C-alpha cells in the first residue's frame, strides 16, 4: 500500500465511516440519505420534470427602479429540459439573501446546506458522497441482477465476493471464530491466551507481509522517484492513531475475542501508550511534502545498520517471496530518522507489548469482516470520534464498498459497460487539451520565471499523460481475467475471501519488482468519484465516476462544465507544478530542474498562500497553511486555467444562452458552478480530524480562498475593494507582476438590494459581461495531486501513491 502523501487527489479519500442509512436509485437525478422526502415544499411552487426531481423557481423579480432590464428571455435564455433542470438545482442551492461579495460560499451553498442535513451515520455529506451513493446503487443493481451471466471469470468472482458479504446469517454463525483461529495460527495473543514469546519477527512477517497490515511502517513496490522507469522496494512512514475514545474500542474488541475486561484494558493501555510514542516520532504531514528531503536510497545492508531491530533481509524476502533478495538489493526509505527511532523504540519495549501491538494491527484490519458485534463496536467509536449519529447502514452498501476495495476493476468493468457514454472520453480529452493550452499560454506571462525553467515547464505540461474514464484492459475479458488470476473467491466465506485477497495482493506486489512500471496502471477504480495526479508518471487520471453531473454533462452549458470538471482538470494539471509536483521533471524523475532565481520567486509567492490559508479557522481552530499548500496551489491554478480555457472557447464559439431564472451571466455561472461542487456539511469532530490530517483545505475555504485570489471573479461580481471576497491582496502563483495593482471594481451602484431583500446582480452582471476580456491570468502552480480512494488490482500494491483532487 503506497502512502497517500505520494499522490495528489482532488478530495480527501474517505476514512472508515459507515456508508450511512440512505438508499439510492440509479433512476434518480439526486441521491440522498435519510428518511425524509427528497421533495420538500419550497416557496414559489414546484414542477415535476422527471423521476425524483424537485424544481423550484421563485417568481421573476423586476430590476429595481433605475436599473436596466434583463434582455428578452426568448432571445437569450436556454429553455431545454436540461437547462431548466440544472437551473432549478443551482437555484435551490443558492442563498440569495447573502451578498456574494461578503461570503460567496454561503451565497452559492446556503440553500444546499439547509436542504441537506447530515444523514445518520455520516460525519460529512457532500456532492461527492451523493454521487458515490448513486454509483453504489447502480453497482448493487448490476450485482444482484437475477440474469447475471458474465463471460468474464473476474466479473463472476466479483459477484461471488459481493454475495459472500451479504450472507449475514453465515457471518453471524461463525462469529469471532475465523479471527481467533488466525491469531492462534500466527502464534497467539497475550490478551486472549498464550503466545510465542520468541517470535517477534515471525509475527511481524505474518501480520505485515501476509495479511498486509501496516505496523511501524509501510512496505510496497513502486516506481523509483529518481529513476521512474524502474520499480523498487519502498519503505514508507506509518500513520499511528492516538485517539482518546480509541481505548474503549480496543478493549471491546479484545474482550469479544476472548480477553477478560480488566487485564485487557491494562494491556490495551500499554498498546495505546506505545502508539503514542510512535506518533511522537513520526514526520508531520506538512514535512512529508518535501520528497527530496525524505527520500533516501540505500541497500538492505545499509538499512540493517540504520534500523537493526528488524532483520530486513529476512522480512523483505518473506514479504516479496518467491523473489530471491540479497543484502545489496536497493531500497528507498522515506524518513530515515523515523525508521532509526522506531528501531530504538522496538529495542526498548517489552516483547509482550510488541506482540499485543502487532496482533492489534491485524485485529483492526480484519474485524470489519466479522459479526454484528464488531460492527456495532466500530459504530460506537465513529460516533465518538466523528460526531456521527447512530446509523442503520444497509448491508448492501457496506458490501459494495468492500467489493470495490477488493475487485474494483472487475466491478468497474460492469459499471462502465452499464453507464459510461464513450463520447464523454473524447469530449474530456478535448477539454484537457484546451485547459493545457490555456495553462501554457499563462507560462509566457510570468515575468518572474526565467526562460530555461519556462521552457522546461512547457515541456512538462506537454508531456502530462492523461487517463480518462477507465483503463482499456477492463473491457477485454482475457486481460481482466488475467489480472485476477490466482485469486480464489468462494460464496460461502467472506472472511476467507478477504484473507485470500491479502495473500494475493502480496504476490502481485512481489511480481512488480522485476518489471518496469506500467504507465497505464491505474491506482483508482473507474467508479471512484475523485481524480489524481501521480508525479512519477507525470500523469493525471479522471475516472468515469466523476465524469457526471454536477461536474460534467453533455447537455449542460459550457460555463458549468468548465467550472466543474474543467477546474478538476486544471487542478490535477496544476499539481505537476505545486510545491511537491514541481520537484519532478517531465519524465517523472525527482530532480532539481528549476533555476534558483525562479525557485526563490516561486517560494516567495507560495509563502503568501501559506499565510492566507493559515488565517482561516474552523470552530476556532486554524487551517494548516503549510500542510494544505499543494492543494491550495492546485485549486487556485486549476480555476485560472479552466476559466481562461472557457474564455478561449467563447472566442471560438460565441456566447452561450443563459440559464433561466438565475439572473447570472455565463461568466458568473462558471464561478457559481465551481463553488457548488464544494457544498458540504460536516460534524465539528470530523472538521477537527480534517484539519489535522487532510492535505486539502476545508471545502468552504477551497471556495473563498480561491475566489478571493481571482481577479476574474472580482471583476464579474463587482466586489468592491476591501470586501471579504476582494481583500485587495491577491495571492497568485501564476501571474506576472503588475505595475498597477488590480484592485479596482465596478461602481457599488451596480449592485443593489431588491425589494424582497435578495441580492440582485443582474444589471452589473450584464454590464460586466460586455467588457473586453483581459489577458489570461492563469499560470503554472505546483501541486502533487488530488484525493480518492486506493483500490483495485492494478493498484494492488497497486495502491500506488498519487495526488488526489478530492
C-alpha positions in Angstrom: 0.0 0.0 0.0 1.5 3.2 -1.1 1.2 6.2 1.3 -1.2 8.9 0.3 1.4 11.7 0.5 2.8 10.3 -2.7 -0.2 11.1 -4.8 -2.3 14.2 -5.1 -6.1 13.7 -5.1 -9.0 16.1 -5.7 -10.6 15.4 -2.4 -9.7 13.5 0.7 -10.0 9.8 0.4 -12.8 8.5 2.7 -12.0 7.3 6.1 -13.6 4.3 7.9 -17.0 5.8 8.5 -20.0 3.7 7.6 -21.9 4.3 4.4 -25.0 5.9 6.0 -28.6 4.7 6.2 -29.8 6.0 2.8 -30.8 4.3 -0.3 -30.2 5.4 -3.9 -31.8 4.7 -7.2 -29.9 4.8 -10.5 -33.0 6.5 -12.0 -32.9 9.4 -9.6 -31.4 12.7 -10.5 -30.1 13.1 -7.0 -29.4 10.6 -4.3 -29.9 11.4 -0.7 -29.7 9.6 2.6 -32.2 9.7 5.4 -35.9 9.1 5.8 -37.2 12.5 4.8 -38.7 13.0 1.3 -36.4 14.3 -1.4 -39.0 16.8 -2.5 -39.9 19.2 0.3 -42.2 22.2 -0.2 -40.5 25.4 -1.2 -42.0 28.9 -1.6 -42.7 29.6 -5.1 -44.2 26.3 -6.2 -42.8 23.1 -7.7 -42.9 21.5 -11.1 -42.0 17.8 -11.7 -39.8 17.2 -14.7 -38.8 13.6 -14.2 -38.4 10.9 -11.6 -37.4 12.2 -8.2 -36.6 15.7 -9.5 -37.6 18.7 -7.5 -38.0 22.0 -9.2 -38.5 25.3 -7.5 -38.5 28.7 -9.3 -39.1 31.9 -7.5 -41.4 34.4 -9.2 -39.4 36.6 -11.6 -38.4 39.8 -10.0 -38.1 43.0 -12.0 -35.0 45.1 -11.6 -35.0 47.9 -9.1 -36.0 51.3 -10.3 -33.3 52.9 -12.4 -31.6 49.7 -13.3 -31.7 48.3 -16.8 -34.0 45.4 -17.5 -32.7 41.9 -18.4 -32.8 41.0 -22.1 -35.9 39.3 -23.6 -35.6 35.7 -22.4 -36.8 34.3 -25.7 -33.6 35.5 -27.3 -31.0 34.8 -24.6 -32.3 32.0 -22.4 -31.9 28.3 -22.8 -35.3 26.6 -22.1 -34.4 23.0 -22.9 -35.4 20.4 -20.3 -31.7 20.0 -19.4 -31.3 23.8 -18.9 -34.5 24.0 -16.8 -33.4 21.1 -14.6 -29.9 22.3 -13.9 -31.1 25.9 -13.3 -33.5 24.5 -10.7 -30.8 22.6 -8.9 -28.5 25.6 -8.9 -31.2 27.9 -7.7 -32.2 25.5 -4.9 -28.6 25.5 -3.7 -28.2 29.3 -3.6 -28.8 31.6 -0.6 -29.9 34.8 -2.4 -30.1 36.6 1.0 -26.3 36.6 1.2 -24.2 39.2 -0.6 -21.8 37.2 -2.8 -19.1 39.7 -2.1 -19.4 39.0 1.6 -19.4 35.2 1.6 -19.5 33.5 -1.8 -19.6 30.1 -0.2 -22.8 30.9 1.7 -24.3 32.6 -1.3 -23.6 29.5 -3.5 -24.3 26.8 -1.0 -26.6 28.2 1.7 -29.7 26.7 0.2 -28.0 23.4 -0.3 -26.8 23.3 3.3 -30.4 23.9 4.5 -31.8 21.1 2.4 -29.1 18.6 3.3 -28.9 17.9 7.0 -26.2 15.2 7.8 -27.6 11.7 7.2 -27.4 9.3 10.1 -24.1 7.6 10.3 -22.3 10.2 8.3 -19.7 12.7 9.6 -19.7 14.5 6.2 -22.1 14.9 3.4 -21.2 16.5 0.1 -21.7 16.3 -3.7 -19.1 13.6 -3.8 -20.9 11.5 -1.3 -24.2 11.9 -3.2 -22.6 10.8 -6.5 -20.9 7.8 -4.8 -24.2 6.7 -3.3 -25.7 6.8 -6.8 -22.8 4.9 -8.2 -23.2 2.3 -5.4 -26.9 1.8 -6.3 -26.0 1.2 -9.9 -23.4 -1.4 -8.9 -25.9 -3.1 -6.5 -28.4 -3.4 -9.3 -25.8 -5.0 -11.6 -24.5 -7.5 -9.0 -28.0 -8.5 -7.8 -29.4 -8.9 -11.2 -31.1 -12.3 -11.4 -30.0 -12.7 -15.0 -26.3 -12.0 -14.3 -24.3 -14.3 -16.6 -20.9 -12.8 -17.4 -18.4 -14.4 -19.7 -15.6 -12.9 -17.6 -14.4 -15.0 -14.7 -13.2 -11.9 -12.9 -16.7 -10.4 -13.1 -18.2 -13.7 -11.7 -15.6 -13.6 -8.9 -16.9 -10.1 -8.2 -20.4 -11.2 -7.8 -19.4 -14.2 -5.6 -17.4 -11.9 -3.3 -20.3 -9.5 -3.0 -22.8 -12.3 -2.3 -20.5 -13.7 0.4 -20.5 -10.3 2.1 -24.3 -10.3 2.0 -24.6 -13.6 3.8 -25.1 -12.2 7.2 -26.5 -15.3 8.7 -23.4 -17.3 7.8 -21.2 -14.5 9.2 -23.2 -14.4 12.5 -22.9 -18.2 12.8 -19.1 -18.0 12.5 -18.8 -15.1 15.0 -15.3 -14.3 16.1 -14.0 -17.8 15.3 -12.3 -17.0 12.0 -10.1 -14.3 13.5 -9.4 -16.3 16.7 -8.2 -19.2 14.6 -6.0 -16.8 12.6 -4.4 -15.3 15.7 -3.6 -18.8 17.0 -2.1 -19.7 13.6 0.2 -16.7 13.8 1.4 -17.6 17.3 -1.2 -16.3 19.8 -2.1 -13.1 21.6 -1.3 -12.3 25.2 -4.7 -10.6 25.6 -6.7 -13.8 24.7 -4.4 -16.6 25.7 -0.9 -18.0 25.4 1.6 -16.5 22.9 5.0 -17.4 21.5 7.4 -15.0 23.3 10.3 -15.5 20.9 8.5 -14.9 17.6 8.6 -11.1 17.1 10.0 -11.4 13.6 7.7 -14.2 12.6 4.6 -12.3 13.8 5.8 -9.2 12.1 6.2 -11.1 8.8 2.8 -12.6 9.0 0.9 -9.5 10.1 2.6 -7.2 7.7 3.8 -9.4 4.8 1.0 -12.0 4.5 -2.0 -10.0 5.8 -0.9 -6.5 4.7 -1.4 -4.7 8.0 1.0 -1.8 8.5 2.5 -1.7 12.0 5.6 0.6 12.3 5.9 1.3 8.5 4.5 0.5 5.1 6.3 -1.6 2.5 5.4 -1.5 -1.1 6.8 -1.8 -4.6 6.6 1.2 -6.9 8.4 3.5 -9.4 11.7 4.9 -8.0 11.1 8.6 -7.6 14.6 9.3 -9.0 14.5 6.7 -11.7 10.9 6.4 -12.7 11.4 3.8 -15.4 12.2 1.1 -12.8 10.4 -0.3 -9.8 12.0 -0.5 -6.3 11.2 -1.7 -2.8 10.0 1.3 -0.8 9.6 1.6 3.0 7.3 4.4 4.0 6.1 6.2 7.1 3.4 4.7 9.2 0.3 6.7 10.4 -0.2 5.7 14.0 -3.5 6.7 15.6 -3.7 8.2 19.0 -7.4 8.7 19.9 -8.9 9.2 23.3 -12.0 7.1 22.6 -9.9 4.5 21.0 -9.0 2.7 24.2 -12.7 1.6 24.9 -12.9 0.3 21.3 -9.6 -1.6 21.7 -10.9 -3.2 25.0 -14.2 -4.1 23.5 -12.7 -5.9 20.5 -10.2 -7.6 22.8 -13.0 -9.0 25.1 -15.1 -10.0 22.0 -12.1 -12.2 21.1 -11.9 -13.9 24.5 -10.0 -11.5 26.7 -11.1 -10.7 30.3 -12.0 -7.0 30.8 -9.5 -5.7 33.4 -6.3 -7.4 32.1 -7.4 -6.5 28.5 -7.8 -2.8 29.5 -4.4 -2.8 31.2 -2.6 -4.3 28.2 -4.5 -2.2 25.6 -3.5 0.9 27.6 0.1 -0.2 27.1 -0.5 -0.6 23.3 -2.1 2.8 23.2 0.9 4.3 25.1 3.2 2.6 22.6 1.2 4.0 19.6 1.5 7.5 21.3 5.3 7.1 21.3 5.2 6.1 17.6 3.1 9.2 16.8 5.5 11.5 18.6 8.4 10.4 16.4 6.7 10.3 13.1 7.3 13.0 10.5 4.5 15.6 10.4 2.2 15.7 7.4 3.4 19.1 6.3 7.1 17.9 6.3 6.2 14.9 4.2 5.5 17.1 1.2 9.3 17.6 0.6 10.1 14.4 -1.3 13.7 15.4 -1.9 14.2 15.8 1.8 12.7 12.5 2.9 13.9 10.3 0.0 16.9 8.1 1.0 18.1 5.3 -1.3 20.2 2.6 0.3 20.9 -1.2 0.2 19.2 -3.7 2.5 22.6 -4.0 4.3 22.6 -0.2 4.9 19.0 -0.3 6.0 20.0 -3.0 8.5 22.6 -0.7 10.0 20.1 2.1 10.1 17.3 0.1 11.9 18.9 -3.0 13.4 15.9 -4.1 15.5 14.4 -5.7 12.4 16.0 -8.4 10.3 15.3 -6.6 7.0 16.6 -9.3 4.6 14.5 -11.9 6.3 11.5 -9.7 6.4 11.6 -8.4 2.8 12.4 -11.9 1.5 9.3 -13.2 3.2 7.1 -10.2 2.1 8.3 -10.5 -1.6 8.5 -14.3 -1.9 9.3 -16.1 -4.1 11.8 -13.4 -5.2 15.3 -14.0 -4.1 16.9 -10.9 -2.4 20.4 -10.2 -1.2 21.6 -7.5 1.1 22.7 -5.5 -1.9 19.1 -5.0 -3.1 18.3 -1.3 -3.3 15.6 0.1 -1.1 14.1 3.6 -0.9 13.4 4.8 2.6 11.1 7.7 3.2 12.1 9.2 6.6 15.3 7.6 7.7 15.4 9.3 11.1 11.9 8.0 11.9 12.9 4.4 11.0 16.0 4.7 13.2 13.9 5.9 16.1 11.4 3.1 15.5 14.2 0.6 15.7 15.3 2.1 19.0 11.8 2.1 20.4 11.4 -1.6 19.4 14.6 -2.5 21.3 13.4 -0.6 24.4 9.9 -2.1 24.5 8.8 -5.3 26.3 8.1 -8.1 23.9 4.6 -8.7 25.2 3.7 -5.1 24.3 5.2 -5.5 20.8 3.2 -8.7 20.3 0.0 -7.1 21.5 0.6 -4.1 19.2 1.2 -6.4 16.1 -1.8 -8.5 16.7 -3.9 -5.4 17.4 -3.0 -4.2 13.9 -4.3 -7.4 12.5 -7.5 -7.2 14.5 -8.1 -3.7 13.4 -7.7 -4.7 9.8 -9.9 -7.7 9.8 -12.6 -7.1 12.4 -15.0 -5.4 10.0 -15.4 -8.8 8.3 -16.8 -10.4 11.4 -20.3 -10.5 13.0 -22.6 -7.6 14.1 -20.9 -7.2 17.5 -17.7 -6.0 15.9 -19.6 -3.7 13.5 -21.5 -2.2 16.4 -18.3 -1.5 18.3 -16.9 0.3 15.3 -20.0 2.4 15.0 -19.7 3.5 18.7 -16.1 4.5 18.0 -17.1 6.6 15.0 -20.0 8.2 16.9 -17.4 9.4 19.5 -14.6 10.4 17.1 -16.6 12.0 14.3 -19.8 13.0 15.9 -21.9 10.7 13.7 -25.5 9.8 14.7 -26.2 6.1 15.0 -26.9 4.6 11.6 -28.6 1.6 10.2 -26.3 1.2 7.2 -27.8 -1.1 4.6 -25.6 -4.2 4.4 -25.5 -3.9 0.6 -23.7 -0.5 0.8 -21.1 -2.0 3.1 -20.6 -4.9 0.7 -20.4 -2.7 -2.4 -17.6 -0.7 -0.7 -15.8 -3.9 0.2 -16.1 -5.3 -3.3 -14.9 -2.1 -4.7 -11.8 -2.2 -2.5 -11.1 -5.8 -3.5 -12.2 -6.4 -7.1 -12.6 -2.8 -8.0 -11.6 -3.0 -11.7 -13.8 -6.1 -12.4 -16.6 -4.2 -10.7 -15.6 -1.1 -12.8 -15.9 -3.2 -16.0 -19.6 -3.8 -15.1 -20.1 -0.2 -14.1 -18.5 1.3 -17.3 -20.4 -1.0 -19.6 -23.7 -0.1 -18.0 -23.2 3.7 -17.6 -20.4 5.3 -19.4 -21.0 7.3 -22.5 -17.9 6.6 -24.7 -18.3 10.0 -26.3 -17.5 11.5 -22.9 -14.0 10.3 -23.2 -13.3 12.2 -26.4 -15.0 15.3 -25.1 -13.0 15.2 -21.9 -9.8 14.8 -23.8 -10.6 17.9 -25.8 -11.3 19.8 -22.7 -8.0 18.8 -21.2 -6.2 19.9 -24.4 -8.0 23.3 -24.1 -7.1 23.7 -20.4 -3.5 22.6 -21.0 -3.2 25.2 -23.8 -4.5 27.9 -21.6 -2.1 26.9 -18.9 0.9 27.0 -21.2 -0.1 30.5 -22.5 0.0 31.7 -18.9 3.6 30.5 -18.6 4.7 33.1 -21.2 3.2 35.8 -19.0 5.3 35.0 -15.9 8.0 37.6 -15.7 9.4 36.1 -12.5 10.2 32.8 -14.3 13.5 32.5 -16.3 13.4 31.2 -19.9 15.2 27.9 -19.2 12.7 27.0 -16.4 9.8 28.2 -18.5 10.7 26.0 -21.4 11.2 23.0 -19.2 7.8 23.7 -17.6 6.1 23.9 -21.0 7.7 20.6 -22.0 6.5 19.0 -18.7 2.9 20.3 -19.3 3.0 18.9 -22.9 4.2 15.5 -21.6 1.5 15.1 -18.9 -0.2 11.8 -19.7 -3.9 11.9 -19.3 -6.1 8.8 -18.5 -9.8 9.3 -18.8 -12.8 7.2 -17.8 -11.2 3.7 -17.4 -8.2 1.7 -18.3 -8.8 -0.2 -21.6 -7.9 -3.6 -20.1 -11.2 -3.8 -18.1 -13.2 -4.2 -21.3 -11.1 -7.2 -22.5 -12.3 -10.3 -20.7 -9.0 -12.1 -21.1 -6.9 -9.3 -19.8 -9.3 -8.6 -17.0 -9.3 -12.3 -16.0 -5.5 -12.4 -16.1 -5.3 -9.6 -13.6 -7.2 -11.5 -11.0 -5.9 -15.0 -12.0 -4.9 -16.8 -8.8 -7.4 -15.0 -6.5 -9.7 -17.6 -5.1 -13.2 -16.5 -4.2 -16.0 -18.6 -2.6 -19.6 -17.6 -2.0 -19.5 -19.3 1.4 -16.9 -17.4 3.5 -16.5 -13.7 3.4 -13.7 -13.7 5.9 -11.7 -16.2 4.0 -12.2 -14.3 0.7 -10.7 -11.3 2.5 -7.7 -13.3 3.7 -7.2 -14.7 0.2 -7.1 -11.2 -1.2 -4.4 -10.1 1.2 -2.3 -13.1 0.2 -3.0 -12.5 -3.5 -2.2 -8.8 -3.3 1.2 -9.5 -1.6 2.1 -11.8 -4.5 1.0 -9.2 -7.1 3.3 -6.7 -5.3 6.2 -9.0 -5.4 5.6 -9.7 -9.1 6.0 -6.0 -9.9 9.6 -5.6 -8.6 11.4 -7.1 -11.6 9.2 -5.4 -14.1 9.3 -1.8 -15.3 6.4 0.5 -14.2 3.3 0.3 -16.3 2.3 3.9 -17.3 -1.3 2.7 -17.9 -1.6 1.2 -14.5 -4.4 3.0 -12.5 -4.5 3.3 -8.7 -8.1 4.4 -8.7 -11.1 2.4 -9.9 -13.4 3.7 -12.7 -16.4 4.2 -10.4 -14.5 6.4 -8.0 -15.7 10.0 -7.6 -12.3 11.6 -7.5 -9.2 12.3 -9.6 -5.5 12.4 -9.1 -2.0 13.3 -10.4 0.9 10.9 -10.0 4.3 12.7 -10.1 6.4 9.6 -11.0 4.3 9.1 -14.1 3.6 12.8 -14.8 0.1 11.5 -15.3 -3.5 12.7 -14.5 -6.5 10.4 -14.0 -10.2 11.2 -14.3 -12.3 8.1 -13.6 -15.7 7.6 -15.1 -17.2 8.1 -11.6 -16.5 11.8 -11.7 -17.4 12.5 -15.3 -21.1 13.2 -14.5 -23.2 16.0 -13.1 -22.7 18.3 -11.4 -19.1 18.1 -12.7 -20.0 17.4 -16.3 -22.9 16.7 -18.5 -23.0 16.9 -22.3 -26.2 19.0 -22.3 -25.1 21.5 -19.7 -23.8 24.9 -20.5 -20.1 25.0 -21.2 -19.8 27.5 -18.3 -20.8 24.8 -15.9 -18.7 22.1 -17.5 -15.6 24.3 -17.4 -16.4 25.4 -13.8 -16.9 21.8 -12.8 -14.8 19.1 -14.4 -12.7 21.8 -16.1 -11.5 23.1 -12.8 -10.9 19.5 -11.7 -8.7 19.0 -14.8 -6.9 22.3 -14.1 -6.4 21.3 -10.5 -4.8 18.0 -11.4 -2.6 19.6 -14.1 -1.5 22.2 -11.7 -0.4 19.6 -9.3 2.5 18.9 -11.7 3.8 22.4 -10.6 2.9 22.7 -7.0 5.3 22.6 -4.1 5.6 18.8 -4.4 5.0 18.2 -8.1 7.5 20.8 -9.2 10.3 18.6 -7.8 9.6 16.0 -10.6 10.6 16.5 -14.2 8.6 15.7 -17.4 9.8 12.0 -17.2 8.5 11.7 -13.6 12.0 11.8 -12.0 12.7 13.6 -8.8 15.5 16.0 -9.6 16.1 19.8 -9.4 15.2 21.3 -12.8 14.2 24.8 -11.7 16.8 27.6 -11.9 17.5 29.1 -8.4 16.0 32.5 -9.3 12.7 31.1 -10.4 12.6 28.7 -7.4 13.1 31.5 -5.0 10.4 33.6 -6.7 8.0 30.6 -6.6 8.7 30.1 -2.9 8.0 33.8 -2.2 4.7 33.6 -3.9 3.6 30.4 -2.3 4.5 31.9 1.1 1.7 34.4 0.6 -0.7 31.5 0.1 0.5 29.7 3.2 -0.1 32.8 5.2 -3.5 33.4 3.6 -4.9 30.0 4.3 -3.3 29.8 7.7 -5.6 32.7 8.8 -8.7 30.7 8.1 -10.4 29.0 11.1 -13.0 26.2 11.7 -14.6 26.2 15.1 -11.7 28.5 16.3 -9.1 26.0 15.0 -6.7 27.3 12.3 -6.1 25.7 8.9 -2.5 24.5 8.4 -1.4 26.6 5.5 1.8 24.6 5.0 0.1 21.2 5.1 -2.6 22.3 2.6 -0.2 24.3 0.3 -0.1 21.9 -2.6 -3.8 21.5 -2.8 -4.4 25.3 -2.4 -2.0 25.9 -5.3 -3.8 23.3 -7.4 -7.2 24.9 -6.5 -6.1 28.4 -7.5 -4.2 27.3 -10.6 -7.0 25.0 -11.7 -9.5 27.7 -11.5 -7.4 30.1 -13.6 -6.6 27.5 -16.2 -10.2 26.4 -16.6 -11.6 30.0 -16.7 -9.0 31.0 -19.4 -9.9 27.9 -21.4 -13.6 28.8 -21.1 -12.8 32.3 -22.4 -10.9 30.8 -25.3 -13.8 28.5 -26.1 -16.1 31.6 -26.1 -13.8 33.4 -28.6 -14.1 30.4 -31.0 -17.8 29.5 -30.5 -19.5 32.7 -29.3 -21.6 33.4 -26.2 -24.0 30.7 -24.9 -27.6 31.2 -24.0 -28.2 31.7 -20.3 -29.9 29.5 -17.8 -33.5 30.6 -16.8 -34.4 32.3 -13.5 -30.9 32.7 -12.2 -30.1 36.2 -13.4 -26.5 35.1 -13.8 -24.2 35.8 -16.7 -22.4 32.7 -18.0 -19.2 34.1 -16.6 -20.8 34.3 -13.2 -22.3 30.9 -13.7 -18.8 29.5 -14.2 -17.9 30.6 -10.6 -21.2 29.5 -9.1 -20.7 26.1 -10.7 -17.2 25.8 -9.3 -18.4 26.8 -5.8 -21.4 24.4 -5.7 -19.2 21.4 -6.3 -17.9 22.0 -2.8 -21.2 22.4 -0.9 -21.0 20.2 2.1 -22.0 19.7 5.8 -19.7 18.2 8.4 -19.7 17.4 12.1 -17.3 19.5 14.3 -15.4 16.3 15.2 -14.9 15.4 11.6 -13.8 19.0 10.8 -11.2 18.8 13.5 -9.9 15.5 12.1 -9.7 17.0 8.6 -7.7 20.0 9.9 -5.2 17.6 11.4 -4.8 15.0 8.6 -6.2 16.3 5.3 -3.9 17.9 2.8 -6.9 19.8 1.4 -8.4 22.9 3.0 -12.0 22.8 4.3 -14.5 23.0 1.5 -15.6 26.5 2.5 -12.1 27.8 2.1 -11.4 25.9 -1.1 -14.1 28.3 -2.5 -13.5 31.5 -0.5 -9.7 31.3 -0.6 -9.5 30.5 -4.3 -12.1 33.1 -5.5 -10.8 35.9 -3.3 -7.5 35.5 -5.2 -9.2 35.6 -8.6 -9.3 39.0 -10.3 -11.7 37.5 -12.9 -14.2 36.6 -10.1 -13.9 40.1 -8.6 -14.5 41.7 -12.0 -17.6 39.7 -12.9 -19.3 40.0 -9.5 -18.3 43.6 -9.0 -16.9 43.1 -5.5 -15.7 46.4 -4.0 -12.1 46.7 -2.8 -11.9 45.8 0.8 -14.9 43.4 0.8 -14.2 39.9 2.1 -14.2 38.5 -1.4 -11.9 41.3 -2.7 -9.4 42.0 0.1 -7.1 43.8 -2.2 -4.1 41.5 -1.7 -4.4 38.5 -4.1 -2.0 35.5 -3.6 -1.3 34.4 -7.1 1.5 32.0 -8.0 0.7 32.1 -11.7 0.5 35.8 -12.5 3.0 38.3 -13.8 4.0 41.3 -11.7 1.7 44.3 -12.4 3.0 47.9 -12.2 -0.5 49.0 -11.1 -2.4 46.9 -8.5 -5.6 45.3 -10.0 -7.9 46.3 -7.2 -10.5 48.4 -8.9 -14.0 47.2 -9.0 -17.3 48.2 -10.8 -19.3 51.0 -9.1 -21.1 49.9 -6.0 -24.3 51.3 -7.5 -24.3 48.3 -9.9 -25.2 46.1 -7.0 -28.4 46.8 -5.3 -30.7 45.0 -2.9 -34.1 44.3 -4.3 -37.4 44.9 -2.6 -37.6 41.3 -1.5 -34.2 41.6 0.3 -32.4 39.3 -2.2 -29.1 40.4 -3.7 -29.8 41.1 -7.3 -26.8 41.2 -9.5 -28.4 41.2 -12.9 -27.6 44.7 -14.1 -23.9 44.5 -13.1 -23.6 41.1 -14.5 -24.9 42.2 -17.9 -22.6 45.2 -18.0 -19.5 43.3 -16.9 -20.1 40.6 -19.4 -19.6 43.1 -22.2 -16.2 44.3 -21.0 -13.3 43.2 -23.3 -11.6 40.1 -22.0 -8.2 40.8 -20.5 -5.1 38.7 -20.9 -5.1 35.3 -19.4 -4.1 35.3 -15.8 -3.6 31.6 -15.4 -0.2 30.2 -14.7 1.6 27.2 -13.5 1.3 26.2 -9.9 2.9 23.3 -8.3 0.9 20.6 -6.6 1.0 16.9 -6.3 -2.4 15.9 -6.9 -5.8 15.4 -5.7 -7.6 13.0 -3.5 -9.6 9.3 -4.0 -9.7 6.0 -2.7 -6.9 3.5 -3.3 -8.3 0.2 -4.5 -8.4 -2.3 -7.2 -6.0 -4.8 -8.6 -3.8 -2.9 -11.0 -3.3 -0.8 -7.9 -2.9 -3.6 -5.6 0.4 -2.8 -4.4 -1.2 -1.4 -6.6 -2.4 1.0 -4.3 0.0 3.4 -5.9 0.9 6.7 -4.4 -0.9 9.5 -6.2 -2.2 13.0 -5.6 -5.9 13.2 -5.5 -8.1 16.2 -6.0 -10.9 15.3 -3.7 
